[in-house]
Amino acid sequence: MRICLVAGGTGGHIFPALSFGEWISSRGGDVAVSYVCGSRPLEREIYASRRIEPFCLPLSGSPFGVKGLRERTKRWRQTFSAFFSFRSFLRNSGADCCVLFGGYVSFVPLLAVKMGGIPAVIHEQNCAAGKVTRLASRMGLPVASGWSSCPPLAEGQFTVTGIPVRPLRRKNPREAWENIFKGEPFPEKKIIGILGGSLMSRRLIQLLSCIIGAKEFDRILFLTLGEYEEEMFASIPRERRSSFLPAGKQWDMTNFYSLLSGAVTRGGASTLYELMVGGIPSVVIPWKEAADNHQEKNARCFAERTGGEVWKEDDSPELLQGKILSILRKKDACGERFSEGDESEALWGLISSSIGREIN
């Protein structure tokens, strides 16, 4: 059995594919897994962090919605080139099934598998079906959804599988701290993670700068992903910059999550699912420019499942302050649900049914 996992664009698409592929490999058996992505540097960097060499399509983005005739022409040329490149890859790899994890990179493989008669499933991480997912559904592909709703698809047009996530095994906070900040003294403060996703954390830090002076935040440390950049923290008064600490890049999030009493995060579906699995109470600040407003929809689904909070950028700073303090009070009552592969098991079951035979 040979299975091809197509995932690119952002970590929100790629990490579920990697987690699912690693779950398949951990089960043993005669199953070969291959990966396909686009040509953006971030995509290659994420795969390299797992020592995986994907097959890279000559794609840098979707041809739909891009501005400028020159850029649209370039994207369409890339699309046609990628189609023939992927079709050749399918022949050479002998793939029995493809799983598409959404995003711009899934469009070409979707066309190729339908024309080639290769069984395929598409996995939608967001709490709303994206353009490629909607097209795939109309073309008859089974849709696996990370959440219990997937508008505009109606009930019966998708199967709820959850989102495969990276293994989370909470460590002792002092051990996790030493793994990230070797030799630095452990802070006697509540630690809140700032998770900006592929869009990074700059805007979230700017929003927090409006409330950081409140006395209630004296004993809170905000932990950011990525390296220190002066410009990123320019909006924070110098006397308060010690309240923010960069943790560097963390491809394995176990140590980072083990430190958190709460999180302030964008509305990326995969990140929200990891926070839910880890039992980390969170305030979600949806990115208002997300396509089809999917980040706000993700945030609402997350809040319904976890009791988390949602704050929009046009809400008052005082409301944000209250919501952050609220999630810290919820920490002790927040149950932790560490994933044991149920999401991957459910997705595997859908694949089995889609290709017409049981896969052991």
C-alpha positions in Angstrom: 0.0 0.0 0.0 1.4 3.4 -1.0 -0.3 6.6 0.3 0.5 10.1 -0.8 -0.1 13.0 1.7 -0.4 16.5 0.0 0.2 19.4 2.4 1.7 22.8 1.9 1.3 26.5 2.4 1.4 26.9 6.2 2.1 24.8 9.3 -1.6 24.5 9.9 -1.9 22.3 6.8 1.5 20.6 7.1 1.6 19.5 10.7 -1.6 17.5 10.6 -0.2 15.7 7.5 3.1 15.0 9.3 1.3 13.8 12.4 -0.9 11.5 10.4 2.1 10.1 8.4 4.0 9.5 11.6 1.0 7.7 13.1 0.9 5.4 10.0 4.6 4.7 10.3 4.4 4.0 14.0 1.7 1.3 13.4 4.0 -0.8 11.2 2.7 -2.8 8.4 3.3 -2.7 4.7 2.4 1.0 4.1 4.7 3.5 2.3 4.1 7.2 2.9 5.2 10.0 0.6 4.7 13.8 1.0 4.0 16.5 -1.6 4.2 20.3 -1.0 4.7 23.6 -2.8 7.8 25.6 -3.3 7.6 28.1 -0.5 10.7 28.2 1.8 8.6 27.8 4.9 7.2 24.5 3.6 10.6 23.0 3.1 11.8 24.2 6.4 8.9 22.5 8.3 9.5 19.2 6.5 13.2 19.4 7.1 12.6 19.8 10.8 11.2 16.3 10.7 14.0 15.0 8.4 11.5 14.5 5.5 12.2 15.3 1.9 8.8 15.9 0.2 8.2 16.1 -3.5 8.0 19.8 -4.2 5.6 21.1 -6.9 6.6 24.3 -8.7 3.8 26.3 -7.0 4.2 29.4 -4.9 0.5 30.2 -4.4 -3.0 30.0 -5.7 -3.8 31.6 -9.1 -7.2 32.7 -7.8 -7.6 36.1 -6.1 -4.1 37.2 -6.8 -3.7 40.8 -8.0 -2.0 41.9 -11.2 -2.0 40.3 -14.6 1.7 39.4 -14.5 1.4 37.6 -11.2 -1.8 35.8 -12.3 -0.1 34.6 -15.5 2.9 33.4 -13.5 0.7 31.4 -11.1 -1.3 29.8 -13.9 1.9 28.8 -15.6 3.1 27.2 -12.4 -0.3 25.5 -12.1 0.0 23.8 -15.5 3.6 22.9 -14.9 2.7 21.4 -11.4 -0.1 19.4 -12.9 2.2 17.5 -15.3 4.9 17.2 -12.6 2.4 15.7 -10.1 1.0 13.3 -12.7 4.5 12.1 -13.4 5.1 11.7 -9.6 1.9 9.6 -9.3 3.0 7.2 -12.0 6.5 6.8 -10.6 5.4 6.4 -7.0 2.6 4.0 -7.7 0.3 5.7 -5.1 -2.8 3.8 -4.3 -4.5 6.7 -2.5 -4.0 10.4 -1.9 -5.0 12.5 1.1 -5.2 16.2 0.5 -4.8 18.5 3.5 -6.2 21.6 1.8 -4.7 24.9 0.9 -3.5 26.2 -2.5 -1.2 23.2 -3.1 -4.1 20.7 -3.1 -5.8 22.1 -6.2 -3.5 20.5 -8.7 -3.4 17.1 -7.1 -7.2 17.2 -6.8 -7.5 17.5 -10.6 -4.9 14.9 -11.2 -6.4 12.2 -9.0 -9.8 12.7 -10.5 -8.5 12.5 -14.0 -6.4 9.5 -13.1 -9.1 7.6 -11.2 -7.0 7.4 -8.0 -9.0 7.2 -4.7 -8.5 10.3 -2.6 -9.8 12.0 0.6 -9.6 15.6 1.5 -9.1 16.7 5.1 -10.5 20.1 6.1 -8.9 21.5 9.3 -11.0 24.7 9.5 -14.5 25.0 10.8 -15.6 26.1 7.3 -14.8 24.4 4.0 -12.2 26.2 1.9 -12.4 26.7 -1.8 -10.5 23.5 -2.7 -12.5 21.4 -0.2 -15.8 22.7 -1.6 -14.6 21.9 -5.1 -13.4 18.4 -4.0 -16.8 17.7 -2.4 -18.6 18.7 -5.6 -16.3 16.3 -7.5 -17.3 13.4 -5.2 -14.3 13.2 -2.9 -15.0 12.1 0.7 -14.4 15.1 3.1 -12.9 14.6 6.5 -13.6 17.5 8.9 -11.7 18.5 12.0 -14.8 19.9 13.6 -18.5 18.9 14.0 -19.5 21.6 11.4 -18.1 22.4 8.0 -20.2 25.0 6.3 -21.4 25.4 3.7 -21.3 21.5 3.5 -24.4 20.0 5.1 -24.5 17.2 7.5 -23.9 14.0 5.6 -21.5 15.7 3.2 -18.5 15.2 5.5 -17.2 12.9 8.2 -15.9 14.2 11.5 -12.5 12.8 12.2 -10.8 15.5 14.2 -7.4 16.9 13.4 -4.2 14.7 13.7 -1.9 16.6 16.0 1.7 16.3 17.1 2.1 14.0 20.2 1.7 16.0 23.4 3.2 14.6 26.6 3.2 17.3 29.2 6.6 17.6 31.0 7.4 19.1 34.4 7.5 22.9 33.8 11.0 23.3 35.3 12.3 20.5 33.0 10.6 22.1 30.0 12.0 25.5 31.0 15.5 24.2 31.2 15.1 22.5 27.8 14.3 25.9 26.2 16.2 28.4 28.4 19.3 26.5 29.5 20.7 27.9 32.7 18.1 30.7 33.0 16.3 30.9 36.4 12.8 29.6 36.4 10.2 32.4 36.7 7.8 32.4 39.6 5.0 33.7 37.3 2.0 32.5 35.4 3.2 31.9 31.8 0.9 32.8 28.8 2.0 31.7 25.3 1.5 34.0 22.3 0.8 32.0 19.2 0.7 34.0 16.0 0.9 31.1 13.6 2.5 31.7 10.2 1.5 35.4 10.5 3.9 35.6 13.5 3.1 37.3 16.8 3.8 41.0 16.1 0.2 42.1 15.9 -0.8 40.2 19.0 2.1 41.8 20.9 0.9 45.3 19.7 -2.6 44.5 21.0 -1.3 43.3 24.4 0.7 46.5 24.7 -2.6 48.3 25.4 -3.2 46.3 28.6 0.3 45.3 29.8 0.5 48.2 32.3 -2.3 46.9 34.4 -1.3 45.8 37.9 -2.9 42.4 37.4 -0.2 41.6 34.8 2.8 42.1 37.2 3.0 38.4 37.8 2.4 37.2 34.2 5.1 36.3 31.7 4.2 36.3 28.0 6.2 33.7 26.0 6.5 34.3 22.3 7.7 32.0 19.5 10.6 33.1 17.3 13.7 35.1 18.0 13.8 38.5 19.6 13.2 41.4 17.1 13.4 45.0 18.4 10.7 46.1 16.0 8.3 43.5 17.2 8.5 44.8 20.8 8.7 48.5 19.9 5.1 49.1 21.1 5.9 47.8 24.6 7.2 50.4 27.2 10.8 49.5 28.0 10.0 49.0 31.7 7.5 46.3 30.7 9.6 44.5 28.1 10.7 42.0 30.7 7.2 40.7 30.7 7.8 39.3 27.2 10.3 36.5 26.5 11.0 35.0 23.0 11.4 31.2 23.1 13.0 30.9 19.6 11.6 28.5 17.0 10.0 25.4 18.5 9.2 22.7 15.9 8.5 20.3 18.8 6.0 22.2 20.9 6.0 19.8 23.9 8.3 22.0 26.0 6.5 25.2 25.1 3.0 23.9 25.8 4.2 22.3 29.1 5.0 25.8 30.5 1.7 27.4 29.7 -1.1 28.4 32.1 -2.9 29.9 29.1 -2.5 31.2 25.6 -3.4 34.2 23.4 -3.6 32.9 19.9 -4.8 33.5 16.4 -7.6 31.3 15.0 -5.6 28.7 13.1 -7.5 25.4 13.3 -4.5 23.1 13.9 -3.2 25.3 16.7 -6.6 25.5 18.4 -6.9 21.8 18.2 -3.5 21.3 19.8 -4.5 23.7 22.6 -7.7 21.8 23.1 -5.9 18.5 23.2 -3.4 19.9 25.7 -6.1 21.4 27.9 -4.7 24.9 27.7 -7.3 27.6 28.2 -7.0 30.3 25.6 -8.2 33.6 24.3 -8.5 33.5 20.5 -8.0 36.7 18.5 -9.1 35.8 15.0 -7.2 37.3 12.1 -9.9 39.5 10.5 -8.5 39.2 6.9 -8.7 35.4 6.9 -10.5 34.0 3.8 -14.2 33.5 4.3 -13.7 34.7 7.9 -12.7 31.1 8.8 -10.6 32.1 11.8 -13.5 33.6 13.6 -15.6 30.5 12.8 -12.7 28.3 14.1 -12.6 30.5 17.3 -16.3 30.0 17.9 -16.1 26.2 17.5 -13.1 26.2 19.8 -14.9 28.3 22.5 -18.0 26.0 22.3 -15.8 22.9 22.9 -13.5 24.2 25.6 -15.1 27.2 27.3 -12.3 29.4 25.8 -12.7 33.1 25.1 -12.9 35.0 21.8 -11.8 38.7 21.5 -12.1 40.6 18.2 -9.7 43.4 17.3 -12.4 46.0 17.4 -13.5 45.0 21.0 -12.2 47.1 23.9 -8.8 46.6 25.5 -10.5 46.3 28.9 -12.5 43.3 27.6 -9.3 41.6 26.4 -7.8 42.2 29.8 -10.8 40.6 31.5 -10.7 37.6 29.2 -7.0 36.8 29.8 -7.6 36.9 33.5 -10.7 34.7 33.1 -8.7 31.9 31.3 -6.1 31.9 34.1 -8.9 31.3 36.6 -10.2 28.4 34.4 -6.8 26.6 34.3 -7.3 24.5 37.4 -10.7 23.4 36.2 -9.6 22.7 32.6 -9.3 19.0 32.0 -6.5 17.8 29.8 -7.2 15.4 27.0 -4.0 14.1 25.5 -4.5 12.6 22.0 -3.8 8.9 21.6 -4.3 8.9 17.9 -8.1 8.7 17.8 -8.1 11.4 15.1 -5.7 9.5 12.9 -7.6 6.3 13.5 -10.8 8.0 12.3 -9.1 9.4 9.2 -7.6 6.0 8.4 -11.0 4.4 8.6 -12.4 6.9 6.1 -9.5 6.2 3.7 -10.2 2.5 4.0 -13.8 2.9 3.0 -12.9 5.3 0.2 -10.6 2.9 -1.6 -13.1 0.1 -1.2 -11.1 -2.2 1.1 -10.1 -2.5 4.7 -6.5 -1.5 5.4 -4.8 -3.3 8.3 
